[in-house]
Amino acid sequence: MNILYLHGLKSKLNEEKSTILENYGNVFAPDIDYSREHIQPLQILQNYPEIEFNVIIGSSMGALNGYIISDWIGRPALLFNPPLSRHPENINLPKEKFTRVASSKQIILGGKDEVVDPKETLAFLSNHLQEDELELKIYPGLGHRIPPNLFEEQVSHFFSKLCY
């Protein structure tokens, strides 16, 4: 199982969350500089030309890129507080590199997120629902940061739905 983990803006995958993910497979967590360009799906995947990812997990800006990559390569995604309202309407991606399968998504939103407005994300989702399966959870008291216990709970739930 190859896991692509995409961190958020001005963030990195910490050791505690990395350990949680390593229970499920090989973790690839590129160090991404979003300061010049927020949307980087091609650049991210070009770092791993020989790797076929089975799942994508992302947080914040990494979740936005994860959403795009998930759609593009047809792999399931677990996305924490994705700023989907910043998704470009006409993103040009080349023909899929991998065999495309259903790209189900599990999205976690914080009701008190002051960085990524959950209402804007919900509005985006309501206008862009596709044939892919979507599981959406909103935690009313959650802000932008994902505590390790919630991260572990959601990662466990995500992988429990996959056949691997």
C-alpha positions as CSV (number, residue, x, y, z in Angstrom):
1,M,0.0,0.0,0.0
2,N,1.5,3.3,-1.1
3,I,0.2,6.4,0.7
4,L,0.7,9.9,-0.6
5,Y,0.4,12.3,2.3
6,L,0.2,16.0,1.5
7,H,0.8,18.5,4.3
8,G,-0.8,21.9,4.5
9,L,0.5,25.4,4.0
10,K,3.5,26.1,6.4
11,S,3.1,22.6,7.8
12,K,4.8,19.2,7.7
13,L,3.8,15.6,8.6
14,N,4.8,15.2,12.2
15,E,6.2,12.0,13.7
16,E,3.1,11.1,15.6
17,K,0.9,11.2,12.5
18,S,3.6,9.6,10.3
19,T,3.7,6.6,12.8
20,I,-0.1,6.3,12.5
21,L,0.1,6.2,8.7
22,E,3.0,3.7,8.6
23,N,0.7,1.1,10.2
24,Y,-1.1,1.0,6.8
25,G,1.7,1.2,4.3
26,N,4.6,3.0,2.8
27,V,4.2,6.8,3.4
28,F,5.4,9.3,0.8
29,A,5.3,12.8,2.2
30,P,6.9,15.4,-0.1
31,D,8.1,18.7,1.4
32,I,5.9,21.1,-0.7
33,D,6.5,24.9,-0.9
34,Y,3.0,26.3,-1.5
35,S,4.2,29.9,-1.2
36,R,4.6,30.5,-5.0
37,E,1.9,28.1,-6.2
38,H,-1.0,26.6,-4.3
39,I,-2.1,24.1,-6.9
40,Q,0.7,21.6,-7.8
41,P,-0.7,18.1,-8.6
42,L,1.7,17.6,-11.5
43,Q,4.8,18.7,-9.6
44,I,3.9,16.5,-6.7
45,L,3.4,13.4,-8.7
46,Q,6.5,14.1,-10.9
47,N,8.6,13.5,-7.7
48,Y,7.5,9.9,-7.8
49,P,7.6,8.8,-11.5
50,E,7.7,5.0,-10.7
51,I,5.3,5.0,-7.7
52,E,1.6,4.1,-8.1
53,F,-0.2,5.5,-5.1
54,N,-3.1,3.5,-3.7
55,V,-4.5,6.4,-1.5
56,I,-4.1,10.1,-1.0
57,I,-4.3,11.8,2.4
58,G,-4.1,15.5,2.8
59,S,-4.6,18.4,5.1
60,S,-5.7,21.9,4.2
61,M,-3.8,23.0,1.0
62,G,-2.5,19.4,0.8
63,A,-6.1,18.3,0.9
64,L,-7.0,20.6,-2.0
65,N,-4.1,19.1,-4.1
66,G,-5.1,15.6,-2.8
67,Y,-8.7,16.2,-4.1
68,I,-7.4,17.1,-7.6
69,I,-4.9,14.1,-7.6
70,S,-7.6,11.7,-6.4
71,D,-9.9,12.7,-9.2
72,W,-7.0,12.6,-11.8
73,I,-5.6,9.2,-10.9
74,G,-8.8,7.7,-9.6
75,R,-7.7,6.8,-6.1
76,P,-9.5,7.2,-2.8
77,A,-8.7,10.2,-0.6
78,L,-9.0,11.2,3.0
79,L,-9.1,15.0,3.1
80,F,-8.9,17.2,6.2
81,N,-10.3,20.8,5.9
82,P,-9.7,21.1,2.1
83,P,-10.1,24.7,0.8
84,L,-12.1,23.4,-2.2
85,S,-13.5,26.8,-3.0
86,R,-10.0,27.6,-4.3
87,H,-10.2,24.7,-6.8
88,P,-9.4,26.1,-10.3
89,E,-12.3,25.5,-12.7
90,N,-10.1,24.7,-15.7
91,I,-7.1,22.8,-14.5
92,N,-5.3,21.2,-17.4
93,L,-3.9,17.8,-16.5
94,P,-2.5,15.3,-19.0
95,K,-4.1,12.0,-19.7
96,E,-4.2,9.8,-16.5
97,K,-1.0,8.0,-15.8
98,F,-2.7,5.2,-13.9
99,T,-5.6,2.9,-14.5
100,R,-8.5,4.9,-13.2
101,V,-10.9,3.4,-10.6
102,A,-13.5,5.0,-8.3
103,S,-12.1,7.8,-6.3
104,S,-14.1,7.8,-3.2
105,K,-13.5,10.6,-0.8
106,Q,-13.8,11.0,2.9
107,I,-13.8,14.7,3.9
108,I,-13.5,16.0,7.4
109,L,-14.4,19.6,8.2
110,G,-14.1,21.7,11.3
111,G,-17.2,23.7,12.1
112,K,-15.0,26.3,13.8
113,D,-12.3,26.4,11.2
114,E,-11.2,30.0,10.8
115,V,-8.6,29.3,8.1
116,V,-10.8,27.3,5.6
117,D,-14.5,28.3,5.8
118,P,-16.5,25.0,6.0
119,K,-19.5,26.8,4.4
120,E,-17.4,27.6,1.3
121,T,-16.2,24.0,1.1
122,L,-19.8,22.7,1.4
123,A,-20.9,25.1,-1.3
124,F,-18.2,23.8,-3.6
125,L,-19.2,20.2,-2.9
126,S,-22.9,21.0,-3.6
127,N,-22.0,22.3,-7.0
128,H,-19.4,19.7,-8.0
129,L,-20.9,16.4,-6.8
130,Q,-19.8,13.7,-9.2
131,E,-20.3,10.0,-9.4
132,D,-17.6,9.3,-6.9
133,E,-18.6,8.2,-3.4
134,L,-18.4,11.0,-0.8
135,E,-18.4,10.6,2.9
136,L,-18.5,14.0,4.7
137,K,-18.1,14.6,8.5
138,I,-18.4,17.9,10.1
139,Y,-17.2,18.3,13.7
140,P,-18.9,21.4,15.1
141,G,-16.2,22.2,17.7
142,L,-13.2,21.5,15.5
143,G,-10.9,24.2,14.2
144,H,-8.4,24.0,11.5
145,R,-5.8,21.8,13.3
146,I,-6.5,18.1,13.4
147,P,-5.7,16.6,16.8
148,P,-3.7,13.3,16.7
149,N,-6.6,11.2,18.2
150,L,-9.1,12.5,15.6
151,F,-6.5,11.9,12.8
152,E,-5.9,8.3,14.0
153,E,-9.7,7.7,14.3
154,Q,-10.4,8.9,10.8
155,V,-7.4,7.2,9.2
156,S,-8.6,3.9,10.8
157,H,-12.1,4.5,9.5
158,F,-10.8,5.3,6.0
159,F,-8.7,2.2,5.7
160,S,-11.4,0.0,7.2
161,K,-13.5,0.7,4.1
162,L,-10.7,-0.3,1.6
163,C,-9.9,-3.7,0.4
164,Y,-6.2,-4.1,0.6
